[in-house]
Amino acid sequence: MAVKRTLDAIRRNLNSHLGERVRVKSSEGRRRTLEKEGILEKTYPSIFVVKLDEADGRYVSWSYTDVLTDSVEIEFPDTCEEARKNGTTGAEGRD
C-alpha cells in the first residue's frame, strides 16, 4: 500500500502543476536520454500527458511509476526560477 500512496502523491503533485511548463528527462535505455520541454496538459489515473514545444505539437505520456522508479525526472522551470528568486531550494516543485 505504500507504493500506491506514493503514486497518489506524485499524481497530486502533478495535478497541482497542470498547465505549467515542464522539463522532462527520460531514460531511453543504453545510456540514451530524452530531454524535452512542454506544457503539462492532463493527468489520468495511471499516466500524465505533456504537449511538447516542438513544431508538430506532439503529445507524449509517461506513467507515475516511471517517475517513482527514476526512469523519468520532472522539473518545473518556472517554479525553480521563483525558488531561486525567493532563496529556497526549488525541490518543492520536483517529484
N, C-alpha and C positions, 0 to 999 in steps of 0.2 A: 504494500500500500504506500510505502514511502516514495516509490518511483512515480506512482500516479499523482501524489501530492506535488512532487517536484515538477512533473509535466504540466499540471494545472497552474503552478506558479509561473512557469515560463509562458504559458498561454495568456495568463492575466497580465503579465508584464508587457507582452507584445500588444495585447488589446489596448493598453494604455498609450501606446505609441502609434495607433492607426492613423494613416495619412501623413506620417512624418517621413523624412528622408532616412534611409538606412543604408549602411555599407555591410555587405555580406561577403565573408571569406569562407569558401567551401573547399574541403579536401576532395580532390578528384582522383586520388589514388596514385601510386607510383611517383610520389614527390611532386605531383602537379596540384596547383591550387587555382581556383577560380575566384577572382575578386571583382565584385560588381556593386554598383550603386543604383538606387531607385527609390521608389515610394512603397512603404508597407501598405498594401491595398486591402487585404482581407485576412481574417483568421477563421479557421474552421476547427472542428473538434480534434483533428489529428495533424493538420498542416497549416502553414501560413503562406501567403502569396505576395510576391514583390513584383511590381511593374518596373522593369529595367529602364534606365535612361537612354538606352540605345535607340537609334533612329526608327527601327521597326516596332518599337513599343511592346516588346516581348514580355510575357509574364513567366515567372519561374516560381516553383513552390518547393518547400522543404518541410520536413516533419519536425515536431518538437523534440523527438528522440534524437535527431541529428544535432540539435543544439545541446541536448543533455550529454551526448557522447563526444562532444567537441569536434564532430565532423564539420560543423558549421559554426562560425563565430559571427556574432551580430554586434554592430556598433551603430549608435545614433549620432552622427556627426554634429547635429545641432545641439544635442544635449551635452556632448563632450566640450563643445566650444563655450557654451554657457557655464559649464562647470569650471573651466579654466578662468573665465572672467570673474566668477564668484569665489575662486580659491578652493573649490572642492575637488575630489578626485575624479569625478565623472563615472565612477564604477556603478553608480546607482542606475544608470541607463543601460547597462550591459547585462546580458544573460550568459 
